[in-house]
Amino acid sequence: MALSRMMRSSPYWPVVTNGTLRRVLPGFAVSSLGDGMAVVAVSWLAIQLAPEADRGIWVALAAAAYTLSGAVGALLLGRFLRHRPPARLAGWDAALRAGALGAVPVLYAFGALNIQGYVALLALSSVLHSWGQAGVYTLIARVLPQRDHLAGNAVLSGLGSLATVAGPPLATLLIIFGGPATVLAVDAATFLVLALTFLLAVPKGGVPEPEEGEASRSAGFAVVRRVPALSGLLALSFAFFLFFGPVYVALPLHVSDDLAGSAGVLASFYTAFGIGAVVGSVLTGFLSKWKLWPVTIGIVVCFGMLMLPLGLGAPTAVSVVCFGLAGLLWPPYSTLSTTLFQRSTPSALLPQALAASSAVRVMSVPLGTALGGPLVAGLGATGALLLSGGAIAVVGVVAALVLTVRVAGGRREKPLNGDAADASDVPRSQESDDVTTRRA
């Protein structure tokens, strides 16, 4: 009985017992596991396919292509997708990923895959990803009351974090016995499961839709510009993820060249990050009463500091532990910032706003990843890791100074605190729309 009461009092109970989410979460968990495996395989296959003299550049391009075209899709496809049901957006994204990634092992098996074609397929697979992410988090916002948004986002983040723990070791086994292309075949199959989940398992009436009167043709970036807090948050996110991008290039090359390690050593870094992320995801649901901006900025500063040992030549065990502690901070940042968007945007405009947010974030990481190639070539893998960690910490310090100046300048404290902060920065027209969001 005590265990039952504890479970029911958990902030996650309304999420896992929701009728629509019960159908969605298993498919999302399977797909997350595939993506956790692909973290290792995407870069490792690029290393195998690329000419040895240009490996750094091609690894950067492969990692960037896996996400960057999602930002292009968010910018160019809004006219056709912004009014689509969220489950359909998520389903179409998963179906495209399944098809494009599934082509990689087929071409590889027939000896028809070169590095250029590989990068092109990775780019194609992510064209709809910003809209897919927008669909998932719009669904969360519409099927749950506002008080449960943070917990709902944390559940999705937690599933992704668990997959980051289990995925790399599984990927290592598959790479040993079947090669990295086999891992991408499995990843494609998991996305097929997710596509079927969203397109077939979510009933038409399972996700509340906004009233016709709420509909708007405003672009997502226009919505973000009208809310100063969201504009500042998006700028902070862009810089944070931009400077983290080089890690995706520098870390695999650091493991393979500097440490003379195997895919298993690389997997240990990602697994440690995933273990930390699992713990961070569990803790995130209990942060609803914390002051948002100080926590968010503190996460950025601490994350950057924890990345520094990787670039300072610390022993491998120390670097793995620090990378794992950085993983602890990743889910709270992503979840809190997503919750801000959900609570500060009218329901009818939520897919556009979330797609714009996802586009900026999706664009920042591959831009940083693309920058990682020249950085590794000029500074070496450890130098690029050191620069990445230091830049993230500096971004956090600058943001803290800006926050201090705002408070010292006499701006009211209310916008810096939790739910009230989100609503107070929303223009009056949006506040009235947000009432409908909460009722949904």
N, C-alpha and C positions, 0 to 999 in steps of 0.2 A: 504493500500500500504506500509506504514511504517513497519507494522508487517511482511508483505511478504518479504520485503527487508532484515529485520533483520533475518528472518528464513534462507533465501538463503545465507546470509553472515556468518551464524554459521558454525563452523568447522564440525558439525554433519550432515549438509545437504547432502553432497555427500554420506554419509553412508546410511542414511535412504531412499534415492532415488535410490540407486543402485539396478538394476533389480534382481540380485541373492539374495542379502541380504534382499530384501523386502519379499522374500519367506521364508527365514530362520528365521528372527528375531521373528515372532509370535510364532513359535514352541519353540524357545529358551526361550522366555518369559514365556510360559506355564511351561516348564520344570524347569526353575529357581524358579518359585513359588512353585512347588512341593518340590524342594530341600530346599527352605526356611522353609517349614513346617517340613521337615525331621530333620532339625537341632535340634529341640526340641524332636521329637518323637524317634529318634534313642537312645539317652541316657535314656529317660524316660521308654521306653520299656525294656531296659537293667536293669534298677533299679528294675522293676517289676519281671523280670525273674530270676535275680541273687540271690543266697543265701545271706541273710542279712550280714553275717560275711565277705563275700568277694565282696561286691558290688563295692567298689572302683576299684578293679582289673578288674572285668568284665565290668564295664562301660568304663574303659580305653581300654580294648580289643575290645569292640564293636565299639567305636569311631575310634580306629586305624584300625580295619578290614575294615571299610567303605571306607578307602582310601589307606591303605598300599599295598594291592595286586596290585594296579595300577603301583607302582614302579617295582614290580616283572614282570608284563606284559611288561613294557617298556624295561626291560633288556633282557627278554627271547623271545619276539615275534617280535623283529626287523627284523629278516630274512624274515618273512612272511608278514609284514605289511608296511615296510618302503617305498615301491613304490606304495602303494594303493592310489587312489584318496582321497583327504581330506574329501569330503562329505561322502564317504563310511566309512572311519574311524570313523567319528562322528556318523553315523547312526548305525554301528555295536555296538559301545559303548552304545548308548542309548537303543538298543534292548536288550542287555545283562542285563543292569540295570533294564529294565522293567520286564524281566522274573524272575530274582533273587529276586528283592524286592517284586514282586507280589506273590511269594511263601510264604513270611512271614505271611501275614494275612490269607492265606488259611490254612497253618499248625496251626496257632494260633486258628482259628475258630474250628478246629477239636481236639484241645487239644494236638497236636503232636509237639509243638514247645518248646524246652528247650533252655537254654542259649547257650549251645555249638552249636546247630544247627543254632541258630540265628546269632551268630558270623560268622559261616561258610558261610551263605547266604550273609551276608554283605560283606565278603571278595570276594566271587564270583562276586558280582555285580560290583566291581570296577576293575576287571582284565584288562579291555581295556580302563580304564579312561584316562591314560596318553596319549594314542594314540588318544582317542576321543578329548581331549583338543588340542592336536597337530593338528588334522584335522580342528577344528574350527578356530584356529588362522592362520593356513596355508591358509585356504580359505580367511580369511580377507586380508592376505598379497597378495594373487594372484588376487583378484577381485578389489582391491583398489590400486591407485597409492601410492607411498611411503609417500607422504606428508599427506595422510589421514589415515595412519596406527594407529597413536595414537588415533585419534577420533573414529576409528572403534573399537579398543580395549576398549575404554572408554564406548562406547554404550553397549557392552556386559557386562562390569563391572557394568554399571548403571542398566541394567535389573536384574542382580544378586542382586544388592543392594536393589532395589525396592522390590524384592521378600523376602529379609531378613526383610523388614519392614512389609509386608503384611502376610508373611508365618507364623511366630510364633503366632500371634493372631488367625489365622485360625486353626492352629494346636491345640491351647488351646481349642477352641470350639469343635473340633473333638475328642480330648482326653476326654473332659467332657462327651460327648454324645456317643462316640463309642470306646474310648480307643486309645492308640498310634498305635496299629496295623492298625487301620482304616486310620490313616495318611499315613502310608507306602503304603497302597493300592492306595491311591490317588496319591502319589509320583510315583508309578509304572505306573499308567495311563498317567501321564504327560510325562514320558520318552518314552512311546509308541508313543505319539503324536510327540515327537522330532525325534524318529527313522523314522517314516513315512515321516516327513518333509525332512530329509536329503536324504533318500533313494528314495523318489518318487517326491518330489517337486523341487529338484535342477536338471535342465536339464544337459545333458552330456556336452554340450558346454558352460555351464554357468561359469565354473571355468577354467581359462587358465592353461595349463600344461606346464612344462619346456620342452625344446627341448631334444631329446634323447642324444645329445652330452653332456648335462649337468649332466646326470645321474651319480651317484657315489655310491659305495658300502661302503663308509666311515660310521662308526658308529657315532651316535649323540655325544657321549662323546669325540670322536676324533675331531669333528668339534669345540666343545667348548674349548678343550685344545689348539687349534691353535689360539684362540682369547683371549689374556690376560684379556681384559676388561670383557669379558663374564665369564671367570673363576672366577675372583674376585667377580663379581655380584652374581654368583651362590653360592659362599662360604658365602657371606653375607646373601643371601636368606635362605640358609640352616640353619644358626645359628638363624636367626630371627624367622623362622617358627618352628624350634625345640623347642625354649624356649616359644613359644606361645602355643605349644601342650598341656601342663598340664592344661591350662585353661578349655579345654573341659571336663576334669574330675573334677577339683576343683570347677568350678563355679556351676554345677548342685548340687554337694554335699554341697557346701556352702549355696545354696538357701534352699535345703531340710532339712539340719541338723542344720547349724548355725542360719539361719534366720527363720526356721520352716515355710518356704514359700511353695507355690503351684507351679504347672507348669506355672500358669499365671505370677508369679514373675520372674521365669526364662525367660519366653517369653518377659517380659519387658526389660530385659538386652539385649537380641538379637534384639528386635525391636529398641531400642535406638542405638545399633551398626549399624543396617540397615539404620536408618534415617541419621546418620552421613555419612554412606557409599554412600547414594544417593547424598548428597550434594558434597561429595568428587568426585564422578564419574562425575557429571556435570562440576566441576571445572577442572578436569583432562585434558579435551580436549583443554584447553587454556594454557597448560604448555609447549608447543612444543619449545618455545624459552628460557626456563629456563635451567640453568646448571644442568645436570643430576645428577652427583655424589653428590654434596652438598645437593641437594634436597632429594635424596634417603637416604643418611646417616642421615640427619636431621629428616626425617620421622621415622626412626628406634629409634633414641634417644627419640623423643617426645612420640612415641607410648609406649615405656617402662615406661616413667615417668607417663603417664596417667593410666597405669595399677596398679601403686603402691597403690592408695587409696583403691582398692578392698582388698588388703592384709593387710592394716593397720587398718581395722575395721571401716572405714568411714561409716556414715549413708547410708542406702540403696539408698536414692535419690541421694546423692553425687556420690556413686559408679556407679549408672546407667548413670548419666550425663558424668562421666569420660569415661565410657565404650563407650558411644555414640561418644565422641570426638575422641577416639581411632579409631572408625569406620570411621571417616572422613578421616583418613590417610591411610586406607587400600587400597582403589582403586587406588590412585595415585602410590603407590609403585608397586603394581602388574601390572598396565597398563604400566608404564614407563619401567619396566624391560622386559616385554614381547615385547614392541616395539624395545628395543635394540636387542633382538634376531632376530626379523623380519628383521631389517635393516642391520644387520651384517652377515647374513647367505645367501648363494646362494639359489635360489628357489628350486632346486632339492634336496638340503640337509635340507630344512627347517623342514619337518616332523620329521626327525631323531633328529635334534638339539632341536626342541621344545619338543619332547617326552622325550629326556634326561633331559631337564630343568624341565619338569613337573614331571619326575620320582624323581628327587632330592627333589623338593618341596613337592611332595606327600609323599615321604618317611620321610621327616623331621618332618612334623606335627604329623603323627601317632607314630613316635619314641618318640617325646616329650609327646604325649598323653599316650603312654605306660609307660613312666617314671612318668607320673602324678599319677598313682596308688600308687607306693611306696612312692612318695613324700607326698601324702595326708595321707597315713598311718603313716608316720613318723613325718610330720610337721603339719598335719591338713589342711583343705581346705584353710584357710586364709594364713597359712604359705607357702603353695604351690603357691598361687596367688602372694604373696609378692616376692618369689624367682623368679617367672616367669617374673614379671615386671622389677625387678632389673637386671636380666641377659640380657634382651633385651636392656635396656638402656646402660649397659656396652658394649655390642656388638657394638652398635652405636658409643659410645665414642672411642672404639678401632679402628673402621673403620675410624673415623674422624682423629685420630692420624696418621694412615697409609697414609691417603690422604694428610695430612699436610707434612709428611716426603717426600712423592713423589714429591710434588710441591717444597718444600725447597731444595730437592736434585737436582733440575735443570731439571726435566722432563718437556717436553713441555706442555703447558696448553690446547692445542687443543683437546686431547683425553677426556678432562673433560667437553666438551661443546656440548650438543645437537647432531645434526645429524653428524657434522664433527667428533665428538668423535667416533661415531659408525663406520664410514668408515675407519678412520685412524688406527684403531686397527685390521683391517682385512688384512690378507696376500694378496699379489698381485694377486695370482690366484683366490682368492675369490672376489676381487674387480671387476675383469672382469666378473665373473659370476653374480655379483650383478646388473650389468647393465641390464642383461636380466630380473632379478627380477623386476626392476623398469619399464621396458617396458611392462611386463605382467600386 
